[in-house]
Amino acid sequence: MHTQHDVTQAVTNAGGRWERSLHDDPAANDVADSIFGAIGPNHQIRSRVEVGCATASTALTPLTARYAPLFGGHLDSASTRLSAPAGQSSPVSFDDEHPSYRGRQFYWHRGTWGGDGQDAWESLVAEHNSTWVADQAEGPAHEREKLSPLPVGALFRSRISFTNLSTSELGLLLLALTFAGQHSDTAPTDFAHKLGGGRPLGLGSVTLDAQVSLITAERYLRPGRGGIDSEVDPLPFIDTYLAAVGWTETGAAADWVHVEETGRAWPPHVAAWLLVHRWRQRPNPGQTKESTVAAFNTKVPSRDVFAIAGHPRGTTR
């Protein structure tokens, strides 16, 4: 069982690879490294989770291809990225020798995606390119990519295999996939993930419907007589994880933030993660407009997340 400190570190410091190290004692390692694996100068951890390829389940006709730079100004939400070293006037990047991690980088869901999404795509790529021209005077040719997004409604199937996860660790994985189990077949989707390239332009909004199957000891004790428990309810596993890290409703602290869709309060960094992944109540386009490089460099971690989401907390920070 990992301590609350280990789990909290994994959630709040995701991406800060240079700030973590691997240890001789497996229990002392970051929970993200323990589950997904890692390689260090002296230690290696094998991943216990494998993500398979996704196969299209519907016919796909890509939207019209357009050129767009992906290394310029980002959304206001991406302001939680890196801090520039003292005296450095140029924008900081992960290529810098010693980048200072300023917080999580978020990409908001953007646009009104009607029909196959072509109209929204044309609008968003035009906005992105105009911001880039103002900042970078077109930019080097090698920094512009030709993008041809998939249409709205594209459906894929995939499989995530896991081995020897504890009940709590499986709960963490399911929490990340299902946003605390929030899903309804009849209501609009409350939350959605952001996957793939072009996220600053509003691409990559994806909903995941997770079905859990477990291989039980019966498969090995009585071969040929089952041993696979299909369509397992994920909520008990998620509840076990939340109890292990102290994120239960009864343990709520004064600074926890209420998220309407879940019907409860969460630690601020978890609430920020949930709010930025809202789909049904995603911010209006004006709230997630493109940010110039100059504006990007002035942002402070998390402060803008609650304000952009229109959450009451954003008015007091």
N, C-alpha and C positions, 0 to 999 in steps of 0.2 A: 504493500500500500504506500503510495506517495504522500508526502506531507502536503498541507495546504500551501506552504511556501513554494514547493516545487511546482505545483499545478498553477498557482497564481503567476509564478515567474514565466511559465510557458505561455500563458495567455497574454500577459501584459508585455512580454519582451519578444514576442514572435517576430522573427526577422533579424534580431540582434545577434546573429550567429557569432560575431567576434567577441561577444561579452559572455559566452558560455564555454564550459570545458567539460570533458568527460572524466569520470572518476573510476577508480578500481572497484568500489562498491556499487553494484548496479542500482541499488535503492537510492543512491545519492545523485543519480543522473536526472536531468530534466525529463519530465514526463513525455514531452514531444520527441526527444531523442530516443527514449525508451521504447516508444510505440513505433515511430517511423524510421528509426535507425540513424546512425551518424558515424562519421569517420574522423578521428582526431589524430594528432601526432603519435600517440602511444596506445590508443584504444579504438576499438571498432564495436559498434552495436548493430546487430542484424535487425532489419525491419520485421515487424510482426504484422504488417498491413501491406497488402498489394492491391493497387488500383488497376483494373483491367482497361482495355481499350473500349471505347463506346462505338456501338454500331447503330446506324440510322434505322429507325423503324418507319419512317415516312419518306415519300419522294421529296427530293430537295432541289429547288431551283434558286441558286444564290442571287442576292440582290446585285444591282449594278456596281461594278468595281470602281473605286475612287482612290486617288492618292491622298495620303494624309501623313504628316510628321507625327511621330509618337514620342519624341524626346524634348518637347517644349513645355509650355505652361500646362499645368494640370488643373483639375477641378479644385475649388476651394477646399473640398474635403481631403485632398491629398496634402494638405498643409502640415500633416503630422509625420513628415518623412525624415529629413536629416537637417542638422544644424551645420552651417558653414563655420570653419575654423576662424579664429580672430584674424582680421586683416585680409580675409579672402573676399573679394568682391564678386567673383563669378559664381553662378549657381553650383551648389554642392551636388555630387553624385556618388553612387556606390563605387565608382572607379577611383575616388580619392583614396590616398594611402591610409588615412585613419579617420574614416567617417564617424561622426557623432550621431547616434541614433536618437531622434527627437520624439518618437512615438509611433503608433501604428499608422500605416498608410491606408486610407479608405477610398473606395470608389463608390459614388452614389449611383442608384438606378436613375436613368434620365430618359426623358422623352415620352411622347404619347404614341404608343406603337399600335396604330390601327392597321387593318388589312395585313399585308405581308411585311410591312415595316419600311417599304421603300421611301415614303414621304418623310418619315422621321429620320431615316438614315441620311437623306440628302440634306436636311436641315442641320443636323448635328455635325456632319463633316464640313459643311460650309462655315459654321460658327467656329469650329476648331481651327480650320485653315486660316480664317481671318485673324484670329488671335495669334497664331504662329507668325503670320506675316508682320504684324505689328511688333512682335517681340524680336524676331530673328531675321527679318528681311528674306523670307523664303527658306533659309537654312540650307545646309549642305544637302546635296541630292541623296547621299547615302542614308540620310536620316528620315527620308520619306518612304513610306511603305504603301504598296497597292493592296487595298483591303476589299474583299468581296464577302460581306456578311451572309450568314444563313438567314432564311426568312423566319418571321414570327411563326411559332407553332411547330418548328422542327422538333422531332421526338427521337431520343436516343435511349438505348439500353446498355447498361454496363454492370460489372460485378466488382465489388470490393471484398477481397478475401482477407481473413484475419486468423491468427493462430495464437492460442494461449494468452488471450487478453483476460485480465481480471474483470469481474462484473463492473467495477468502477471504471476501468479503462474503456470497456465497451460502451459504457454510459457516456463517457466523454466524447467518443467518436460519434455516437448517435446524436448527442447534443449539437455537435458541430454540423452534422448533416441535416438535421430536422428543425433546428432552432427551438430547442426545448420541446420538441414533439408537436409544434403548432402546425396543424394541417387539417383541412376540411375538404371533403369531396364536393360540397354544395356551395361553400362560400368562396369569394375571391381569395387568392393566395395572399397571406399576410406578409411573408418573407420570401426572399429569393437570393440565391448566391450570385457572385460575379466571377465568371470563369473566362479564360482565354485572352486573346489580344484585343486591343482597341477599347479597353475599359474606360479610359479617359473620355472617349467619344460617346459613351453610353452603350457600347456593345457588351455582350457577355452576360446578360441577365438570364439566369437559369433557375428553374424550380426543380427540386429533387424529391422524388417519392421513394422512400426507402422501405424495402421489405426485408425483414431479418429472418434468416434461417440458421439454425445451430445444429452442428453434428454432435450427437450425444454419445456417451459410452456404450449405449446399446448397439451401435453400429459395429463395434469391435467385439463385444461380448456375444452377440447373436447375429453373425453376418447373414445378409440377405433378408433380414426381418425388420427393416426400417432403420431407425437410428438418426433420422433427420427430422428435426422439429421445424416445420415451415411456418412462415408468417407469425413470427414471435412478436409480442407487444413490446415496443422499445421503451415505453415509459418507465417500467420498473428499473431498468438499467440506468436510465437518466436520473431517476430519483436516488438511486444508490450513489451515483457520482456526486450529485448535489449535496447529499448528506455527508459524504466523505470530505468535501472541501468547505463545508459550512455555509453553503449557499441556499439553505432552506428558508421558506417564508418565515418560520418561527425565529430564525436567527438573524433577521434583517437588522442592519445597523441604521443609524440616523441619516447617513449620507447616501443610502441606497436610493436608486432612481426607479420610479414606477414606469413600466412599459405596458401600455394599454392592451396590446394584442395578447400578451401572456397573462394578463390579469394579476400581476404581482410585481414586486420591486426586486431589483438586482444590484450587485455592486456596480459602481459607476462605469468601470471599463467593460463589463459585460453588457450593461444597458446601452453604451455607445455602440458596441458591436451589433446589437439587435436593431437599434434605431436606424443605423446607416444601411441595414439590409431590408428595411421595410419596402414592400412592393406596392401593396394596395394604398398605403398612405405615404408614398414617396413624395419628397418635396416638389414644389412647382419648379418649372424650368429656370425661373429667375434666381432661385436659391442655389442652384447647382450649375450656374454658368461657368464658362471657362475662366481660369485665373491666369493673369499675366505672371511672368517670372518675378517681377518686382513685388507684386502682391503675395505671391507664393512664399517669398523669403521672409515675410513679416508675420506669418501665421504662428499660432501657439497650439501645442497638442491638445486635442479633445475640446478645447473651449468652443470651437466652431461647430463641432458635431451636434451638440444639443441645440444651438441656435439655428442651424440650418434645418434641423428636423422639426423646428417649431415647438420644441419641448419647453415647458415652463422653466426648467433648470437653466436653459440658455439665456434667460433674462437676468439671472442673478450672478453669473460668473464674470 
